[in-house]
Amino acid sequence: MVSGLVIALGCVMFLGGFAWAAVLYRPYTVPTESMRPTVAPGDKVLAQKISGSDVHRGDVVVFKDKLWGNEPLVKRVVGVGGDTVACCDKQGRLTVDGVPVDEPYLDGGGTAAQEAFKATVGKGELFMLGDNRSVSQDSRVHLEDAEGGAVPASDVKARVDATAWPFGRMGMLPTTSAFDKLPGGGQSPQGPLRWITFVVIAGAALIFGGAAYEPLANALRRRR
């Protein structure tokens, strides 16, 4: 009876964890090299479904904008409505409202951009850059568009929390404190994916443990 209850609890946790994830998260495949080394082309990522109004500087997001093409894209938010984003200062850093930003996630740890630019982000819009600045087709390329390089926050579909595949890159996305000193703070807290993973693993352990309990108990009784 005890093993049956343990298995039942494990099934509830295991299936409930997957259901919880299905409600909150969507899988995406990263199409380009623009976000190296944070995510690589072909990586399968898990992104929490959110409203664009909940996006903060430093977040890695999935969005789709008609001026940028037909496919969902993955970029990092470096500016929100009202920000003036510029590059570069004397140390080759990005600045937001004149405040220099150290970006440890940049590919190769180089300068924030190869060419100077400056843009003021409109209300309800987001300025997007890739972590691999040398190849990323991002807000810098779209500065002459009607949106001035930014995209409406409503275009954001989800915020990336983790890499799910390949196995060697599996794990939560590294967080950054790069934008913490700016008014309004920096990156959003990560979603509940760690808890969901714990619930699923714990559920699986209970299922296997409950299933093994009776045979092990019977074997011990026979030995005695």
Helices and strands as residue ranges (DSSP letters): H 2-24, E 25-29, E 44-49, G 52-54, E 60-63, E 73-80, E 84-87, E 94-96, E 99-101, G 107-109, E 117-120, E 125-129, E 151-152, G 153-155, E 156-165, G 167-169, E 171-172, H 193-223
